[in-house]
Amino acid sequence: QVPFVESGGGLVQPGESLRLSCAASETISTIYSMGWYRQAPGKGRELVAAIAITGHTDYSAFVNGRFTISRDDAENTLYLQMHSLTPEDTAIYYCNGVTLKRSWGQGTQVTVSS
């Protein structure tokens, strides 16, 4: 069974918003830190944002205040609310544990194009 199922991606214009969801097959309350990652065409996978079970968050510099990561442990779901999207945000977005990685899911495609 796939450990994480990402959804919510799509094709949007610059400046628009998307909300990504990650449904986990396990109870994420047992995962201290969850994160969103992305992989752009021809690039490696990079961390976008992370959130601990305490609610503490960390964001990569390129986020620049545009994204908000959140988690609903009761529903075993991780979210990434994205605003002010730019073409450089185009990538496949994945979720996973931060320190201890599970198998990667299929990801969800975000395409920002004018």
Sequence and secondary structure as in RCSB ss.txt:
>XXXX:A:sequence
QVPFVESGGGLVQPGESLRLSCAASETISTIYSMGWYRQAPGKGRELVAAIAITGHTDYSAFVNGRFTISRDDAE
NTLYLQMHSLTPEDTAIYYCNGVTLKRSWGQGTQVTVSS
>XXXX:A:secstr
  SEEEE  EEE TT  EEEEEEESS GGG SEEEEEEE TTS EEEEEEEETTS EEE GGGTT EEEEEETTT
TEEEEEE S  GGG EEEEEEESSS       EEEEE  
